[in-house]
């Protein structure tokens, strides 16, 4: 996406992966906080933002945000043990 001056201000990204045997695709939008003269670095910033948003929607990196409150892995391990 460009503004009227042709400066890159954002983009979309689609992340496709397989989760539990099902194909999942997430599309998100990334933006550029401070669009500059260099469309290459602006596009890199926007694409990185869009990819991070896709990953977040899939729950990737959730343990980094929740820190000691993250319980999913221990809950899944307990469920497997009780199996």
C-alpha positions as MATLAB code, in Angstrom:
seq = 'XXXXXXXXXXXXXXXXXXXXXXXXXXXXXXXXXXXXXXXXXXXXXXXXXXXXXXXXXXXXXXXXXXXXXXXXXXXXXXXXXXX';
ca = [
       0.000    0.000    0.000;
       1.284    3.439   -0.872;
       0.146    6.934   -0.086;
      -0.651    9.433   -2.889;
       3.058   10.338   -3.077;
       4.032    6.718   -3.828;
       5.555    6.128   -0.381;
       4.996    2.667    1.098;
       2.827    2.948    4.228;
       1.676   -0.648    4.698;
       1.141   -4.118    3.281;
      -0.779   -7.327    3.817;
       0.727  -10.720    4.604;
      -0.733  -14.209    4.697;
       0.763  -16.904    6.913;
      -0.272  -20.466    6.090;
       0.609  -23.412    8.277;
      -0.643  -26.792    9.348;
      -2.059  -27.098   12.861;
      -3.251  -30.476   14.112;
      -3.502  -31.719   10.532;
      -5.568  -28.743    9.333;
      -4.340  -26.063    6.947;
      -4.820  -22.602    8.479;
      -4.230  -19.278    6.714;
      -4.234  -15.920    8.462;
      -4.050  -12.587    6.638;
      -3.098   -9.417    8.493;
      -2.117   -5.845    7.711;
       1.163   -4.233    8.703;
       1.918   -0.548    8.719;
       4.911    1.758    8.796;
       5.135    3.976   11.861;
       7.301    6.590   10.160;
       7.236    6.320    6.358;
      10.495    7.603    4.928;
      12.222    8.130    1.610;
      13.304    4.508    1.310;
      10.440    2.290    0.160;
      12.591   -0.802    0.713;
      12.984   -0.238    4.443;
       9.362    0.889    4.739;
       8.158   -2.311    3.069;
      10.436   -4.375    5.315;
       8.962   -2.674    8.384;
       5.380   -3.154    7.178;
       5.898   -6.796    6.206;
       7.534   -7.565    9.547;
       4.584   -5.965   11.343;
       2.073   -7.950    9.250;
       3.885  -11.242    9.848;
       4.060  -10.619   13.607;
       0.313   -9.930   13.614;
      -0.348  -13.209   11.776;
       1.785  -15.123   14.272;
       0.009  -13.449   17.176;
      -3.389  -14.465   15.778;
      -2.168  -18.091   15.754;
      -0.982  -17.799   19.362;
       2.713  -18.070   18.483;
       4.903  -16.445   21.109;
       2.067  -16.320   23.629;
       4.392  -17.644   26.311;
       6.626  -14.589   25.857;
       3.782  -12.227   26.737;
       2.247  -14.204   29.583;
       5.607  -15.132   31.196;
       4.980  -17.012   34.470;
       1.202  -17.019   33.871;
       1.576  -19.263   30.804;
      -0.036  -22.601   31.555;
      -0.880  -24.160   28.181;
       2.182  -26.410   27.884;
       1.831  -27.759   31.439;
      -1.909  -28.268   30.887;
      -1.266  -30.228   27.656;
       1.434  -32.347   29.351;
      -0.989  -33.200   32.167;
      -3.687  -34.085   29.646;
      -1.272  -36.412   27.794;
      -0.222  -38.077   31.044;
      -3.859  -38.630   32.053;
      -4.503  -39.849   28.469;
];
